[in-house]
Amino acid sequence: FRRVLFRSALTFYTDTHDENGGWGGYVSNNKKIAPGMVASGPQLKFGTEIYIPSFGKNIAGLEGRNLFIVEDSMLEGESYKTNGADYRIDIYVPRLPGEDDDSYKHRVNSYGRYNVQAFMSNN
C-alpha cells in the first residue's frame, strides 16, 4: 500500500460506557474493542492503517505500539480536526488488571492531547 503523510491530533479513550458512546467493550462496527484500535471522524474509513513513528509514550498496554487501525468512529459533534492537525485520532487504551473505572479514566485522560506526524494507508 501507498503511505500518505498527515498531521494528527492524538487523544485517548477508555472502554467505559460514558467515554465509548455507550458501546462498552465494543466499537461502533460491533467488534470487541482491542489494543491497536482507534476512532476517527468520517474522513478516515474503517480499516485504514495508521503508522505513528514517533509514538513512544509509555502508555500501559500500548508500549512499543506504533501501528493502529481505524475500527471505531467518533460521536457526532466531537471535533475531528484540532490545533492545526489534518485529522484527530482517538486511541483506545486498555484497562490494567484490577483497575476500577475512576482510576482507569483518570489515567487515560491524564495522557492529554498532542499533535504528531503520521502515515496512513491510502485505501
N, C-alpha and C positions, 0 to 999 in steps of 0.2 A: 504494500500500500504506500501511497504518497503521503508524506507528513507535511502539515501546514503549521507554520509558526503563528502563535497568537499570544496576547496578554490576557491573563486570567486573574480575577479576584477569587481567592480561596476563602471559603468558610467551612464550618464543620457542623455536623448534626448527629443526633443520637437516634436510637430506635424507640424512644418513648413516644406515646401517642400524641402528646402535645407538640412535639418537635418533628414528628414524621407524618403530619397531616391526618392523624387518626388511624394510620395503617399498622402501627405497632411494629412487629417483626417482619413486615413485608414492604416491598416497594410498590410504586404505583402500577407496575406491569405484572403484579401478582407473584413475583419471585421472592423467595426468602432473602431478607437483607443479609449481606455478607461483606467482609472487608474487601476493598477494591472497587466497591460500587460508589458512584457519585450521582448526584442530582444536578440538573441544569435546566435552563429555560428552553423554550421550544426551538431555539436556533440550532441546538445540537441534538441529533437523532439518537434514539436508543441504539446501543451497540457501538457508538463512536468510542474509539480508544483515545485516551488522554495520557500523554507521557510528560511528566514534570521532572526534568533533570535535576533541578535544584531542590527537590523535595527531600529534605533531610531532617525535618523536625523530629525530635524524639517523642513521638506520639505512641503511647502504649497500644499495641495491636496493629500498628502500621509501620513499625520500624523497618527501614530499608525498602519500603514500597514506593515506587515512582510511576507505576503503570496502573491506570484506573479505567473503568468502563462506565459509560453513561447508561444506567439502568433505572433511573428514577427521575421524576420531573418535579420542579419546584411548584409550590402552590401559586395560583394566580394572585397577582398583587405583590408578590415578592420581587425585589429588584434584581433583574437579570444582568444588568451592567452596573459597575461600581467603580468609583475612583479612577476613571480613565481606562479601565480594562475593556477588552472586547467582549468577554463573557464572564459570568460568575459560575463557579463550580462549587457545589456543596458536597464535601467529602464525608461519607459515613465513617464514624469512629466506633469500633466495637466496645462493648461493656467489659470491664475487668471482672474476674470471678469474685462474687460476693459483693459487688458494688451496688449500693441502693440507688434509686432514681435521682435523689437530690445530689448525691456525690458525683454520680455519673454526669448529669447535666452541668454541674459546676465545673468539673474537669474539662469537658469538651468545649464548653463556652469560653473557658479561660484561654483556649488556643487563639481566639480572636479572628482577625481578618487581615489578609495581606495579599499583595499582588506578586505574581510570578510570571515568567515566560514559560510557555508550554507548547507542545506539539500535539496535533490530533490527526487521526487517520482521516483521510478525505473519502468518506463513503457516502 
